[in-house]
Amino acid sequence: MDSIEKTSDVRFHATLWDEIPAEGSDLEALPRLARVHATNEYEGGITGTSILDYTFLYVSETFGTYVGFEQVTGAVDRRRLILPAPRGNV
């Protein structure tokens, strides 16, 4: 089976970023754990919206790590799409 590679111009912007400290975490303390619920809107080669849920570990004011999932619902080049996608840098 032949493989087809295609690129597309896609833009997104965040429509919601709701970050709350994990139970027992202080917003000012380091290290700290936080949970984030976010949404994005996509346009271009991908059109639609996404829902994201992350867990962040802030080790310092300038460094942290996160893991989460994003579910994109919309279309790629006008074809329907529902895509669960892992996110993170762990």
C-alpha positions, -999 to 999 in steps of 0.1 A, spaced: 0 0 0 14 34 -10 18 61 16 5 97 9 20 126 28 2 159 29 8 191 48 -17 218 57 -18 252 73 -37 249 107 -42 277 133 -57 273 167 -65 296 196 -73 288 232 -109 295 242 -107 284 278 -79 277 303 -92 267 337 -63 259 361 -69 248 396 -45 235 422 -47 197 429 -61 188 462 -36 197 489 -15 219 466 -9 256 473 -9 279 443 22 297 455 43 267 468 69 249 448 68 222 437 31 222 431 6 201 412 -23 216 392 -51 204 369 -61 222 338 -93 219 317 -90 238 284 -106 242 250 -93 252 216 -108 262 182 -91 251 150 -92 267 115 -75 260 82 -68 224 72 -83 213 105 -116 229 115 -134 222 148 -129 223 185 -110 204 211 -112 196 248 -80 191 268 -73 179 303 -38 182 317 -20 176 350 10 199 355 39 196 380 56 229 385 91 223 398 102 259 397 89 292 384 105 285 350 103 247 347 76 220 349 63 190 332 28 179 321 8 150 308 -28 150 293 -51 142 265 -68 164 238 -98 152 219 -103 171 186 -137 170 170 -142 185 135 -129 179 100 -96 175 81 -100 188 46 -138 186 51 -136 149 63 -151 143 97 -126 138 125 -127 126 161 -91 123 173 -79 115 208 -44 127 211 -19 123 240 -1 155 251 28 159 274 65 161 278 70 133 302 
